[in-house]
Amino acid sequence: MSETAQNPANDSGNPPALPLSVNLQYTKDLSFEVPAGASIFATLRSAPQISVNIDVQANRLEEEQPVFEVALAIRAEATEAPETEGGPAGRTVFIAELTYAAIVTLGDAPAELVEPILLVEVPRLIFPYVRSIISDVTRDGGFPPIVLQPIDFVALWQAKRAQQFPETAGNA
């Protein structure tokens, strides 16, 4: 029997599906604070400067089972613009923190694909929900919504790997 007859996915020219099932998604932690309170609305003169930090974590939930929790954590902090060019930043305008998680089951994924699936593909799948929640919470908090730009999860994963396994200088 030919190989195409045994595998209909190859017959249509489509790549095989990811060995991944998203069981559920949920907001694990959500925080929005305006440290200066109502006074910030009266004194804010220009658009705040916004910094965004992103982290992805994956943890196996049950030993001997291919079930994982993948958490995408976002921290967005807005500060008043400096009064003078290059001066110190002003007060904190707001802080939004979100940890959004998915419980996923991996099928028969090759061992070398487990990490990229968990730290790249799953975050790509849940990112639109994270983006929507951050936008809604900042808008509902009385500020213009933060619209997160698309994230290169491959670069994020590679940077994280480089931090965990730094190359030693002098080795070729």
N, C-alpha and C positions, 0 to 999 in steps of 0.2 A: 504494500500500500504506500502511496506517495506521502511525503511529509505534509503537503498542503491539504490533503484529504483528512489527515489526523488533526490538524490545527486550523479551524476555519478562520481564525483571526488573521493568519498569514494570507489567506485566500483573498481577502478584501484589501490587503495592503495596509491595514491599520496596525499601529503598534500594540503590543499586548497591554492590557489594563494594569494599573498599579495594584499590587497585592495589598490593598488598604481598604478598610471599612471604617467610616466615621460613625461611631455608635451614638454619641451625643456631644453637644457643645454647651458651655455654660459660663456665666460671669462668676469667676472665682473670687475676685476682690475688685471693688470699685470705690474710689475716693475722689472727692472734689472739694477743695477748700480755697477760701479767699481769706488769707491771713489778716489783711488790713481791714476786713469788713466793709461796710457801706462807704467809708471814706474814700476808698480807692476809686469808686465811680465818680466822685466829685472832683478828685484831684488828678486823674489820669489825663494827660495832655496829648499824648501821641500813642500810636500803636505799640504795644509791648513787644519785647524781644522774646521769642519762644525757642526753647531748646527741647528736644525730644530724645529720650533714651529708650532703646529697645533691647529686649532680651528674650531668648527662647530656651525653654527647659523641657526635657523629656524624661519621664520616669516610668519604669515598668511597675505595673500595679500588682501583678501576681507572679510569683516565681513560677517558672515552667509554663507560663501562658503568654502568648504574644499580644497582651493588652497593655497599652501605654496611655499615660496622661501627658499631653503636650500643652504647655502653657506659654502664651505669648504675653509678655509684660511690657507695657508702655507707660512711660512717665513723661508728661508734658508740663513744663514749668515756664510761666510767663513772668518776666520782670520788666519794670519800668526802664525805658531807654535812659542811658547816661545823660546827665545834664550837659556835659561838655564832651567833645569828641575824645574818645579814649579814656574817659573818666570811669569811675566805678558805677556799676549797675545800680539802679534804684531799688525800690521795695519789690517784694514778690507780689505780683498781681493775683495769680492763681496757680494752683497745682492740681493736675488731674492725673490720677494713677489708675490703671486698669490692668488686671490679670484676667485674660480670657483663655479658657482651656477647652480642649477636646479630648474625649476618650476614644481611642482608636484601636482597632485590631489589625495586626499585620498577618497576611496570609503567608504563603511560602516564598517570602522574599529572601534573596541571597543575602548572606551576612554582610557583604560590603555595601548593600543598598539600604540596610536598616537605618543607619544614622542619617543619610541624606533624605530619606523619606520622612523621618520624624522631625528633623530640624530644618528642612527646606519645603517639602511638599505640603505637609500638614499646616505649617504657618501660612503658606500661600492660600490654602483653602479657607482658613478662618480669618484672614486679614480683612476682608470686606466687612465683617461683623465688628471687628475691633475699630475699624475706621468710622463706621456709623455710630458706634457708642461714644467714642471720643468726641466726634462732631456734635452729637446731640447733647452730651453733658456740658460741654463748654458753652453751647448756645443757650441751653436751659439755665446755665449759671449766670447769664446776663452779658456774655461776651460774644464777639464774632466767633463762629464755629472754627475749630481747628480741623482742617481737611488734610489728613496725612497723605503724603505723596506715596506712590508705590515703593515698596521696599525690595531691594535685591537680597533675598534670603540666602542665595548661594554665596554672595560676598560676605554676608554676616556670619554664615556657618564657617567659611574659610578663615575669617579673622578670628573667630572663637577657637578654631583648631590650632591656629598659629600661636595663640596665647597659651593653650594647654601644652603644646608640644613645640616650644621654640627651638629653632635651629641653632646649634652651637657654632660660634664663629670659628673659621679656619677649616671646617670640614667641607670637603668637596663631594 
